[in-house]
């Protein structure tokens, strides 16, 4: 690659990074105590049916995880998804995985690939498409995975990480989300109720 092409490519990458950073800085995350955004926004599930968050919300709350098909961080943590679903089901908490990677919708994060992913991993929870990342923008979701746990009153109770060890669930020392759900069900305070999410950036389109 010649010098001119290299320089042009570097400039394009730099401008994309800056634009992406500006966009994310302009998106505000839902705060603890905020009501679920866009509760009536319909999204297509891998089952072919459409659902909205209001009907997914159960007696004791709703767990929303922004996820995708190929992010290395999702691949690390997804072996916890079905365990989380089992807890949610036993405790009347709804659960949904949301795919907001609109920039990869024609490739790795197409509905066809989502269906393959759900089947391969044995997902029992809803797995839905967030067209044009509208829900992710409303939540202020930044990464895959990014967790938002809402209580029985549809108010945000916890936001952030699943736990502190994506590489090995048997070596987890701080199961943040599980602790948050247990405390929520028991009517206890959640501490911490916010952790910093770690993962791939949600692939938004400009």
ZAVEX-288239 format. One record per residue: x, y negated, z of N, C-alpha, C in turn; residue in one letter. Coordinates in steps of 0.2 Angstrom, whole numbers, padded with zeros to 4 digits, always signed. Example, Ala and Ser with C-alpha at 12.3 -4.5 7.8 and 13.67 -1.06 7.14 Angstrom:
+0066+0028+0039+0062+0022+0039+0066+0016+0039A+0064+0011+0035+0068+0005+0036+0064+0000+0039S
//
This chain:
+0004+0006+0000+0000+0000+0000+0004-0006+0000X+0003-0011-0005+0007-0017-0005+0006-0022+0000X+0010-0027+0001+0010-0032+0006+0003-0035+0006X+0001-0037+0000-0005-0041+0000-0011-0037+0002X-0012-0031+0000-0017-0026+0002-0017-0025+0010X-0011-0024+0012-0010-0023+0019-0013-0029+0023X-0010-0035+0021-0012-0041+0025-0020-0042+0025X-0023-0041+0019-0030-0041+0018-0034-0037+0023X-0031-0030+0023-0035-0025+0027-0034-0027+0035X-0028-0030+0037-0027-0032+0044-0032-0037+0045X-0033-0042+0041-0037-0048+0042-0044-0046+0043X-0046-0041+0038-0053-0038+0039-0055-0035+0045X-0050-0031+0047-0051-0027+0054-0051-0032+0059X-0047-0037+0059-0047-0042+0065-0054-0046+0065X-0056-0048+0059-0062-0052+0059-0068-0047+0061X-0068-0041+0060-0073-0036+0062-0073-0035+0069X-0067-0035+0072-0067-0034+0079-0069-0040+0083X-0068-0046+0080-0070-0052+0083-0077-0053+0083X-0080-0051+0077-0087-0052+0076-0091-0047+0080X-0088-0041+0081-0091-0036+0085-0091-0038+0093X-0086-0041+0095-0085-0044+0102-0090-0049+0103X-0091-0054+0098-0095-0059+0099-0102-0057+0100X-0104-0052+0096-0111-0049+0096-0112-0046+0103X-0107-0042+0105-0108-0039+0112-0109-0044+0117X-0105-0049+0117-0105-0054+0122-0112-0058+0122X-0115-0058+0117-0122-0061+0116-0127-0057+0118X-0126-0050+0120-0131-0046+0122-0131-0045+0130X-0136-0046+0133-0137-0046+0141-0139-0039+0143X-0136-0036+0148-0138-0029+0150-0144-0030+0155X-0149-0026+0155-0154-0026+0160-0151-0025+0167X-0154-0029+0172-0151-0029+0178-0155-0025+0183X-0152-0023+0189-0156-0019+0194-0162-0023+0196X-0168-0019+0195-0174-0022+0197-0178-0024+0191X-0175-0025+0185-0179-0027+0179-0183-0021+0177X-0189-0023+0174-0193-0018+0171-0191-0015+0164X-0192-0009+0163-0190-0006+0156-0192-0010+0151X-0187-0012+0146-0188-0016+0140-0192-0012+0135X-0196-0015+0131-0199-0012+0125-0202-0006+0127X-0206-0005+0132-0209+0001+0134-0214+0004+0128X-0217+0000+0124-0221+0003+0119-0218+0003+0112X-0211+0003+0112-0208+0003+0105-0207+0011+0103X-0210+0013+0098-0210+0020+0096-0204+0022+0092X-0202+0028+0094-0195+0030+0091-0197+0038+0089X-0194+0039+0083-0195+0046+0081-0190+0051+0084X-0193+0057+0087-0190+0062+0090-0187+0067+0085X-0183+0071+0087-0180+0077+0083-0186+0082+0082X-0191+0082+0086-0197+0086+0084-0201+0084+0078X-0200+0077+0076-0204+0075+0071-0209+0070+0073X-0211+0070+0080-0216+0066+0083-0213+0059+0085X-0217+0054+0086-0215+0048+0089-0217+0047+0096X-0213+0044+0100-0214+0043+0107-0211+0036+0109X-0214+0033+0114-0212+0027+0117-0210+0028+0124X-0206+0024+0127-0204+0025+0134-0209+0025+0139X-0215+0021+0138-0220+0021+0143-0223+0028+0144X-0224+0032+0139-0227+0039+0140-0221+0044+0142X-0215+0042+0141-0210+0046+0144-0209+0045+0151X-0210+0039+0154-0210+0038+0161-0214+0042+0165X-0211+0046+0170-0215+0050+0174-0216+0048+0181X-0219+0052+0185-0222+0049+0192-0216+0046+0196X-0210+0049+0195-0204+0047+0199-0199+0043+0195X-0200+0041+0189-0196+0037+0185-0194+0040+0178X-0189+0037+0175-0187+0039+0168-0179+0038+0168X-0176+0043+0165-0169+0042+0164-0167+0041+0156X-0164+0036+0155-0163+0034+0148-0155+0035+0147X-0153+0039+0142-0146+0039+0140-0145+0038+0133X-0141+0032+0132-0139+0031+0125-0133+0036+0123X-0134+0039+0118-0130+0045+0116-0129+0045+0108X-0126+0050+0106-0125+0051+0099-0122+0058+0097X-0120+0059+0091-0118+0066+0089-0111+0068+0090X-0106+0063+0089-0099+0065+0088-0094+0061+0092X-0097+0056+0096-0092+0052+0100-0088+0057+0105X-0082+0056+0106-0078+0061+0110-0080+0060+0117X-0083+0055+0120-0085+0054+0126-0091+0057+0128X-0096+0057+0123-0102+0061+0123-0100+0068+0123X-0096+0071+0119-0094+0078+0119-0091+0080+0125X-0088+0075+0129-0085+0077+0136-0091+0078+0141X-0096+0073+0141-0101+0073+0146-0107+0077+0144X-0108+0079+0138-0115+0082+0136-0116+0089+0139X-0111+0092+0142-0112+0098+0146-0116+0097+0152X-0117+0091+0154-0121+0089+0160-0128+0087+0158X-0130+0086+0152-0136+0084+0150-0142+0089+0152X-0141+0095+0150-0146+0100+0152-0147+0101+0160X-0142+0100+0163-0142+0100+0171-0146+0094+0173X-0145+0088+0170-0149+0082+0172-0156+0083+0171X-0157+0086+0165-0164+0087+0163-0168+0092+0168X-0164+0097+0170-0167+0102+0175-0169+0098+0181X-0165+0094+0183-0166+0090+0190-0172+0085+0188X-0172+0082+0183-0178+0077+0181-0184+0081+0181X-0184+0087+0177-0191+0090+0177-0193+0093+0184X-0189+0095+0188-0191+0097+0195-0193+0091+0199X-0191+0085+0197-0193+0080+0202-0197+0074+0198X-0200+0076+0193-0205+0072+0190-0202+0065+0187X-0196+0066+0184-0193+0060+0181-0192+0062+0173X-0194+0057+0169-0194+0058+0162-0186+0058+0160X-0185+0060+0154-0178+0060+0152-0178+0059+0144X-0174+0055+0141-0173+0054+0134-0166+0052+0132X-0164+0055+0127-0157+0053+0124-0159+0048+0118X-0156+0043+0117-0157+0038+0112-0151+0037+0108X-0152+0038+0101-0147+0037+0096-0148+0030+0093X-0143+0026+0094-0144+0019+0092-0138+0017+0086X-0134+0022+0084-0129+0021+0080-0131+0020+0072X-0134+0014+0071-0137+0013+0065-0132+0012+0059X-0126+0010+0061-0121+0010+0056-0119+0017+0053X-0121+0022+0057-0119+0029+0055-0125+0033+0053X-0130+0030+0052-0137+0033+0051-0137+0037+0044X-0133+0036+0040-0133+0039+0033-0127+0045+0034X-0124+0046+0040-0119+0051+0040-0120+0055+0047X-0115+0054+0051-0115+0058+0057-0121+0058+0062X-0124+0052+0061-0130+0051+0066-0137+0050+0062X-0137+0054+0057-0143+0054+0053-0148+0059+0057X-0155+0058+0056-0159+0063+0059-0158+0070+0058X-0156+0072+0052-0154+0079+0050-0148+0081+0055X-0143+0077+0056-0138+0079+0060-0140+0079+0068X-0145+0074+0070-0147+0074+0076-0151+0081+0078X-0155+0083+0073-0158+0090+0074-0154+0095+0075X-0148+0095+0071-0143+0101+0071-0140+0100+0078X-0138+0094+0081-0135+0093+0087-0140+0096+0093X-0146+0094+0092-0151+0096+0098-0151+0103+0098X-0151+0107+0092-0152+0114+0092-0146+0117+0095X-0140+0115+0092-0134+0118+0094-0132+0117+0102X-0134+0112+0105-0133+0110+0112-0139+0113+0116X-0144+0115+0113-0150+0117+0117-0153+0112+0121X-0154+0106+0118-0157+0100+0121-0164+0101+0123X-0166+0100+0129-0173+0101+0131-0177+0094+0132X-0173+0089+0132-0176+0082+0133-0177+0079+0126X-0181+0074+0126-0182+0070+0120-0175+0068+0117X-0174+0068+0111-0168+0065+0107-0171+0060+0102X-0171+0054+0102-0174+0049+0098-0170+0045+0094X-0172+0042+0088-0169+0037+0084-0171+0030+0086X-0166+0026+0087-0167+0019+0089-0166+0015+0083X-0171+0014+0078-0169+0011+0072-0167+0004+0073X-0162+0002+0069-0158-0005+0070-0156-0007+0077X-0155-0001+0081-0153-0002+0088-0157-0007+0092X-0163-0008+0090-0167-0013+0094-0168-0011+0101X-0168-0005+0103-0169-0003+0110-0162-0005+0114X-0157-0003+0110-0150-0004+0113-0149-0011+0114X-0151-0015+0110-0150-0022+0111-0154-0025+0116X-0160-0022+0117-0165-0025+0123-0162-0023+0129X-0159-0017+0130-0156-0014+0136-0149-0017+0137X-0146-0020+0132-0139-0022+0133-0134-0016+0133X-0136-0010+0130-0132-0004+0130-0126-0005+0126X-0120-0003+0128-0114-0004+0125-0111+0002+0122X-0111+0007+0126-0107+0013+0124-0111+0020+0124X-0108+0025+0121-0111+0031+0121-0106+0036+0125X-0108+0039+0131-0115+0038+0134-0115+0031+0138X-0121+0029+0139-0123+0023+0144-0130+0025+0147X-0130+0025+0154-0135+0028+0157-0139+0022+0160X-0146+0023+0160-0151+0018+0163-0156+0022+0167X-0156+0022+0173-0161+0026+0177-0166+0021+0180X-0173+0022+0179-0178+0018+0181-0182+0022+0186X-0185+0018+0191-0189+0021+0196-0196+0022+0195X-0200+0024+0200-0207+0025+0199-0211+0019+0197X-0208+0013+0198-0212+0007+0196-0209+0004+0190X-0205+0008+0186-0202+0007+0180-0197+0001+0180X-0194+0001+0186-0188-0004+0188-0182-0001+0188X-0176-0004+0185-0170-0002+0184-0167+0000+0191X-0165+0006+0193-0162+0008+0199-0155+0009+0199X-0152+0011+0193-0145+0013+0192-0143+0012+0185X-0137+0010+0184-0134+0009+0177-0127+0010+0177X-0125+0014+0172-0118+0015+0171-0116+0022+0169X-0111+0025+0173-0108+0032+0171-0113+0037+0174X-0112+0043+0171-0114+0049+0173-0111+0052+0180X-0104+0052+0179-0100+0054+0185-0093+0051+0183X-0088+0053+0187-0081+0050+0187-0076+0055+0183X-0079+0061+0180-0074+0065+0177-0077+0068+0171X-0077+0065+0165-0080+0068+0159-0076+0074+0156X-0070+0075+0158-0066+0081+0155-0068+0087+0159X-0070+0087+0165-0071+0093+0169-0076+0092+0174X-0082+0095+0173-0088+0093+0178-0087+0097+0184X-0083+0102+0184-0081+0105+0191-0076+0101+0195X-0073+0096+0192-0068+0092+0196-0071+0085+0198X-0078+0084+0197-0081+0078+0198-0081+0077+0206X-0079+0071+0207-0079+0069+0214-0084+0064+0216X-0086+0060+0211-0092+0055+0212-0097+0056+0207X-0102+0060+0208-0108+0061+0203-0113+0056+0204X-0111+0050+0201-0115+0044+0202-0122+0045+0200X-0123+0047+0194-0130+0048+0192-0134+0053+0196X-0132+0058+0198-0135+0063+0202-0137+0061+0209X-0132+0057+0212-0133+0054+0218-0138+0049+0218X-0138+0045+0212-0143+0039+0212-0150+0042+0211X-0151+0048+0207-0157+0051+0206-0160+0054+0213X-0155+0057+0217-0157+0060+0223-0160+0054+0228X-0156+0049+0228-0157+0044+0233-0164+0040+0231X-0165+0040+0224-0171+0037+0222-0177+0041+0224X-0177+0048+0223-0182+0052+0224-0184+0052+0232X-0178+0051+0236-0179+0051+0243-0181+0045+0246X-0181+0040+0242-0183+0033+0244-0178+0029+0248X-0171+0031+0246-0166+0028+0249-0162+0023+0245X-0158+0019+0247-0154+0014+0243-0149+0018+0239X-0148+0015+0233-0143+0018+0229-0136+0014+0229X-0131+0018+0231-0124+0014+0232-0119+0019+0229X-0115+0017+0223-0116+0011+0220-0122+0011+0215X-0126+0006+0213-0131+0006+0209-0129+0003+0202X-0123+0001+0201-0120-0001+0195-0113+0002+0194X-0111+0005+0189-0104+0007+0187-0103+0005+0180X-0097+0004+0179-0095+0002+0172-0095+0008+0167X-0099+0008+0162-0100+0013+0157-0093+0014+0153X-0091+0020+0151-0085+0022+0147-0088+0026+0141X-0085+0024+0136-0087+0028+0130-0086+0024+0123X-0088+0027+0118-0087+0024+0111-0092+0018+0111X-0091+0013+0107-0096+0008+0106-0101+0010+0102X-0107+0007+0103-0113+0009+0099-0112+0006+0092X-0113+0009+0087-0111+0007+0080-0117+0003+0077X-0117-0003+0079-0122-0008+0077-0120-0010+0070X-0126-0013+0066-0125-0016+0060-0126-0024+0061X-0123-0028+0057-0123-0035+0058-0129-0038+0053X
//
